[in-house]
Amino acid sequence: MKSDMAAYCVTELTPEEASGTSGGMFWAIAFVVIGFVGFVAATIAGKAADDALGY
């Protein structure tokens, strides 16, 4: 079943446009998650170093 996209005043994306849009969001979210995991790892490592040095 094909919907009438013109009735909603939108245009249909080609497969290339759809994958480009979703791929862009994937990398944006991936960088945020990787950055947060890195921040948590650095915080834990810093705390462990402080404990080891007796600060």
Secondary structure, 3 states (H helix, E strand, C coil): CCCCHHHHCCCCCCHHHHHHHHHHHHHHHHHHHHHHHHHHHHHHHHHHHHHHHCC
